[in-house]
Amino acid sequence: MAEVDAAHGITTGALARRLGVSPTTVRSWGQRYGIGPAAVRVSGRHRRWMPQDVAMLEEMCRLTATGVPPGEAARVVLRSRSTAWGGGEEVPVSGAAEPERTGDDGLPLGDVRQECRGLARAAVRLDAPSMEALLDQVVRDHGLVTAWEEVMAPALHAVGRKWESAGDRYVEVEHLLSWQVSTALRRAAGTGPPAAKSPPVLLACMPGEFHTLPLEALAAALAERGVPLRMFGGAVPAEALDSAVRRSGPAVVVLWAQARSTAGQALARHVAGTVFGVRGARTAPLVLVAGPGWAGPAPAGGLVRPGGLREALEVIASVYGDVP
């Protein structure tokens, strides 16, 4: 990987290639979260990213790849820039890390929406009716994508971290919260228009991968927009995935991997090279590799790695042309 020119920096396109994301993702992070290059434009034309800017974006990618929502990840890296790179906040003399902020229920929530705190408190109480009502309300008020990124995912992430640190004490909380989120996503999907008569989006977890909720969120967002889809869920065997692709003729295939151990690029490249259709008009699907298991160097073989739910929808919209 090429080094960053300490004097002149690199362009947005070069930075995107370095990170393995699209230039659109880099620009959207700047627009939504204020993560932009500290350097001025060169000759009034191109934004240049200096080494400290690149380090900030690399940390942003690392955090989002581990499941941290983009908004929360942005707050972390901006706070780091303000301290380590000459900002206004003072670095503690002791060098100790800032204590992790928790809610009334002891969950490590940090700076989140009030609805997220309410969901976490209801989950700890095992109060399913309150969770159902809150999830439906937040989807109505903020839309499915924002509900996932700023309420559902942070709550799931917090409960998962609490379970890891507290043994088996929070297993029932995580199971109930996961079920309620999954049910809310399916309810939201059922409110969308009839699916268009087009080749579908095929969604599947890689063999051995059982974490389906992020893929369910994408499925719900697509259904909400009337995009045809086939959801195959967790741990789809390689042979079954190959058969499903050949039989359904999808325009897009999304392969989810939560862990590096399940992110098999050879299988993903095989899917990307699968052709189908009548002779003279054969085509192959666009393959999106999604999830923290795919973190690392940019995927090869024509694979696309979206940075999150919003970017996955943007990429799929570029294929269908009519996805809001």
Salt bridges, closest charged atoms under 4 A:
ASP5 OD2 - HIS8 ND1 3.27
ASP53 OD1 - ARG81 NH1 3.98
GLU58 OE2 - ARG18 NE 3.13
GLU59 OE2 - ARG62 NH2 2.77
GLU100 OE2 - ARG161 NH1 2.67
ASP111 OD1 - ARG101 NH1 2.35
GLU115 OE2 - HIS142 NE2 3.01
ASP127 OD2 - ARG125 NH2 3.21
ASP136 OD1 - ARG187 NH2 2.84
GLU149 OE1 - ARG310 NE 2.85
GLU150 OE1 - ARG113 NE 2.60
GLU209 OE2 - HIS211 ND1 2.80
GLU224 OE1 - ARG225 NH1 3.17
ASP242 OD2 - ARG246 NE 3.14
ASP242 OD1 - HIS270 NE2 2.86
GLU314 OE2 - ARG32 NH2 3.47
